[in-house]
Amino acid sequence: MEPSDKLTEENVRAIVRDELIGTSRTLIGTIFWTTLAVFAVLVGFQLFQLAFTTSSVLALVGFILAGVLVLGASLYLLYLLHWE
């Protein structure tokens, strides 16, 4: 059975090399964005903690809204990176 595309060993090596470079860039990017999203989750929880230590109602509402925004955005990024 003869291959239909007539690839040489040099062509195969070049294709594999290009794909490995692309895959390693994708892997490094995924690790970077995952780490960033996990830290953002922690920042969101910290905003909730900070909200309950303030004495002003306006500051409480602001910190809670900021915490919800940061936490929601970071969880959505994690969802896009790993579960979609």
FIKOLTOR-987331 format. One record per residue: z, x, y of N, C-alpha, C, CB in turn; residue number from 1. Coordinates in Angstrom, 2 decimals. Glycine has a CB too. Layout:
! residues N
Z	X	Y	Z	X	Y	Z	X	Y	Z	X	Y	NUM
...
This chain:
! residues 84
0.00	0.85	-1.16	0.00	0.00	0.00	0.00	0.90	1.23	1.22	-0.97	-0.01	1
-1.01	0.80	2.03	-1.18	1.66	3.20	-0.67	0.95	4.45	-2.67	2.06	3.37	2
0.08	1.68	5.31	0.57	1.03	6.54	-0.58	0.68	7.47	1.57	1.94	7.26	3
-0.41	-0.41	8.19	-1.50	-0.91	9.00	-1.54	-0.29	10.39	-1.40	-2.39	9.12	4
-0.45	0.31	10.86	-0.45	0.81	12.23	-0.66	2.32	12.33	0.84	0.46	12.89	5
-0.72	3.03	11.24	-1.02	4.46	11.19	-0.08	5.29	12.07	-2.47	4.71	11.61	6
1.19	5.07	11.97	2.15	5.85	12.75	2.32	7.23	12.15	3.49	5.13	12.82	7
2.37	8.22	13.01	2.65	9.59	12.56	4.15	9.84	12.66	1.84	10.64	13.40	8
4.57	10.93	12.07	5.99	11.27	12.12	6.44	11.53	13.56	6.28	12.49	11.24	9
5.58	12.13	14.36	5.92	12.38	15.77	6.12	11.07	16.54	4.82	13.21	16.44	10
5.28	10.10	16.27	5.43	8.79	16.93	6.74	8.11	16.53	4.25	7.88	16.59	11
7.06	8.18	15.26	8.29	7.56	14.78	9.50	8.24	15.40	8.36	7.63	13.23	12
9.48	9.57	15.46	10.60	10.31	16.07	10.75	9.96	17.55	10.39	11.83	15.91	13
9.64	9.84	18.26	9.70	9.48	19.68	10.27	8.07	19.87	8.31	9.57	20.31	14
9.85	7.16	19.03	10.36	5.78	19.12	11.85	5.74	18.84	9.61	4.86	18.14	15
12.30	6.43	17.80	13.72	6.46	17.45	14.53	7.10	18.57	13.94	7.22	16.12	16
14.03	8.19	19.14	14.73	8.87	20.23	14.88	7.93	21.44	13.97	10.15	20.64	17
13.81	7.24	21.81	13.87	6.31	22.93	14.85	5.16	22.67	12.48	5.75	23.23	18
14.85	4.64	21.46	15.74	3.54	21.13	17.20	3.99	21.11	15.36	2.94	19.78	19
17.47	5.21	20.63	18.84	5.71	20.64	19.36	5.90	22.06	18.92	7.02	19.88	20
18.51	6.38	22.95	18.91	6.54	24.34	19.21	5.18	24.96	17.80	7.27	25.15	21
18.36	4.21	24.73	18.58	2.86	25.25	19.83	2.22	24.68	17.39	1.98	24.97	22
20.08	2.40	23.41	21.26	1.83	22.76	22.54	2.48	23.27	21.17	1.99	21.24	23
22.52	3.79	23.46	23.73	4.45	23.96	24.03	4.02	25.38	23.58	5.97	23.90	24
23.01	3.81	26.21	23.24	3.31	27.56	23.82	1.90	27.52	21.93	3.32	28.38	25
23.32	1.08	26.63	23.84	-0.28	26.50	25.29	-0.26	26.03	22.97	-1.09	25.53	26
25.61	0.61	25.08	26.97	0.70	24.55	27.93	1.19	25.62	27.01	1.63	23.34	27
27.54	2.20	26.38	28.39	2.70	27.45	28.60	1.63	28.52	27.79	3.97	28.08	28
27.55	0.90	28.85	27.67	-0.18	29.82	28.60	-1.28	29.34	26.32	-0.75	30.13	29
28.50	-1.64	28.07	29.36	-2.67	27.51	30.82	-2.25	27.53	28.93	-3.00	26.08	30
31.09	-1.00	27.18	32.46	-0.50	27.21	33.00	-0.50	28.64	32.54	0.93	26.61	31
32.18	-0.07	29.60	32.60	-0.03	31.00	32.93	-1.43	31.51	31.50	0.59	31.85	32
32.04	-2.39	31.30	32.25	-3.74	31.83	33.39	-4.45	31.10	30.96	-4.56	31.72	33
33.58	-4.16	29.82	34.71	-4.75	29.09	36.03	-4.23	29.65	34.60	-4.44	27.59	34
36.10	-2.93	29.89	37.31	-2.35	30.46	37.60	-2.93	31.84	37.19	-0.82	30.54	35
36.56	-3.05	32.65	36.72	-3.61	33.98	37.19	-5.07	33.92	35.41	-3.50	34.74	36
36.64	-5.85	33.00	37.02	-7.25	32.87	38.45	-7.40	32.39	36.07	-7.97	31.92	37
38.89	-6.52	31.49	40.28	-6.58	31.01	41.24	-6.26	32.16	40.50	-5.60	29.83	38
40.92	-5.26	32.97	41.76	-4.97	34.12	41.76	-6.14	35.12	41.28	-3.69	34.82	39
40.63	-6.81	35.26	40.58	-7.96	36.16	41.45	-9.11	35.63	39.12	-8.43	36.33	40
41.52	-9.29	34.33	42.42	-10.30	33.75	43.86	-9.96	34.13	42.27	-10.37	32.20	41
44.21	-8.69	34.04	45.57	-8.28	34.41	45.83	-8.50	35.89	45.79	-6.81	34.04	42
44.83	-8.26	36.74	44.98	-8.52	38.17	45.17	-10.01	38.42	43.74	-7.99	38.95	43
44.45	-10.84	37.71	44.62	-12.29	37.84	46.03	-12.73	37.48	43.62	-13.02	36.98	44
46.57	-12.20	36.39	47.95	-12.53	36.02	48.94	-12.00	37.06	48.28	-11.96	34.63	45
48.65	-10.84	37.61	49.53	-10.28	38.64	49.54	-11.16	39.89	49.09	-8.86	38.99	46
48.39	-11.74	40.22	48.34	-12.65	41.36	49.20	-13.89	41.12	46.90	-13.06	41.65	47
49.23	-14.38	39.88	50.11	-15.51	39.56	51.58	-15.12	39.75	49.87	-15.98	38.12	48
51.94	-13.92	39.30	53.31	-13.47	39.47	53.65	-13.32	40.95	53.53	-12.14	38.75	49
52.72	-12.79	41.70	52.95	-12.60	43.13	53.08	-13.95	43.85	51.81	-11.78	43.74	50
52.35	-14.94	43.37	52.41	-16.26	44.00	53.81	-16.85	43.92	51.41	-17.20	43.35	51
54.49	-16.64	42.83	55.80	-17.25	42.66	56.93	-16.46	43.31	56.09	-17.43	41.20	52
56.61	-15.30	43.89	57.64	-14.55	44.61	57.52	-14.72	46.12	57.54	-13.07	44.27	53
56.51	-15.44	46.59	56.36	-15.66	48.03	57.23	-16.82	48.48	54.89	-15.92	48.40	54
57.52	-16.82	49.77	58.36	-17.89	50.31	57.53	-18.97	51.01	59.38	-17.32	51.27	55
56.28	-18.67	51.29	55.42	-19.62	51.99	54.61	-20.44	51.00	54.49	-18.87	52.97	56
54.48	-21.71	51.28	53.69	-22.59	50.41	52.21	-22.25	50.52	53.93	-24.08	50.77	57
51.77	-21.91	51.73	50.37	-21.55	51.93	50.02	-20.27	51.16	50.08	-21.37	53.42	58
50.91	-19.29	51.17	50.68	-18.06	50.41	50.70	-18.35	48.91	51.75	-17.01	50.75	59
51.58	-19.24	48.47	51.64	-19.63	47.06	50.31	-20.21	46.61	52.78	-20.64	46.82	60
49.78	-21.15	47.40	48.50	-21.78	47.04	47.37	-20.76	47.08	48.20	-22.95	48.00	61
47.38	-19.89	48.09	46.32	-18.88	48.19	46.32	-17.92	47.03	46.47	-18.11	49.47	62
47.51	-17.42	46.65	47.58	-16.49	45.52	47.20	-17.17	44.20	48.99	-15.91	45.41	63
47.59	-18.42	44.03	47.23	-19.14	42.80	45.71	-19.35	42.74	47.97	-20.50	42.73	64
45.11	-19.73	43.85	43.65	-19.91	43.86	42.92	-18.59	43.61	43.20	-20.50	45.20	65
43.41	-17.52	44.22	42.80	-16.21	43.98	42.98	-15.79	42.53	43.42	-15.15	44.92	66
44.15	-16.06	41.96	44.39	-15.73	40.55	43.48	-16.51	39.62	45.84	-16.01	40.20	67
43.28	-17.79	39.91	42.38	-18.61	39.09	40.95	-18.08	39.19	42.44	-20.09	39.53	68
40.54	-17.72	40.40	39.18	-17.21	40.60	38.96	-15.89	39.86	38.89	-17.02	42.08	69
39.87	-14.95	40.01	39.74	-13.65	39.37	39.83	-13.79	37.85	40.82	-12.68	39.87	70
40.78	-14.57	37.38	40.95	-14.76	35.94	39.73	-15.46	35.33	42.22	-15.56	35.65	71
39.25	-16.49	35.99	38.07	-17.20	35.48	36.84	-16.33	35.45	37.80	-18.43	36.31	72
36.62	-15.54	36.50	35.45	-14.68	36.55	35.51	-13.59	35.48	35.31	-14.04	37.92	73
36.67	-13.02	35.28	36.79	-11.96	34.29	36.67	-12.50	32.86	38.11	-11.23	34.46	74
37.23	-13.67	32.61	37.08	-14.26	31.27	35.63	-14.66	31.01	37.99	-15.47	31.12	75
34.95	-15.12	32.04	33.53	-15.46	31.88	32.71	-14.21	31.60	33.00	-16.17	33.14	76
33.03	-13.11	32.26	32.33	-11.85	31.99	32.58	-11.39	30.56	32.77	-10.76	32.97	77
33.81	-11.50	30.09	34.10	-11.15	28.70	33.34	-12.05	27.73	35.60	-11.24	28.43	78
33.25	-13.33	28.06	32.49	-14.26	27.22	31.02	-13.84	27.16	32.61	-15.70	27.75	79
30.44	-13.51	28.32	29.03	-13.11	28.35	28.81	-11.80	27.58	28.56	-12.95	29.81	80
29.76	-10.90	27.66	29.59	-9.60	27.00	29.72	-9.68	25.49	30.60	-8.62	27.55	81
30.63	-10.53	24.99	30.97	-10.45	23.57	30.73	-11.71	22.75	32.38	-10.09	23.45	82
30.66	-12.87	23.37	30.60	-14.07	22.56	29.36	-14.92	22.79	31.79	-14.89	22.82	83
28.46	-14.49	23.62	27.26	-15.30	23.84	26.17	-14.88	22.89	26.78	-15.19	25.29	84
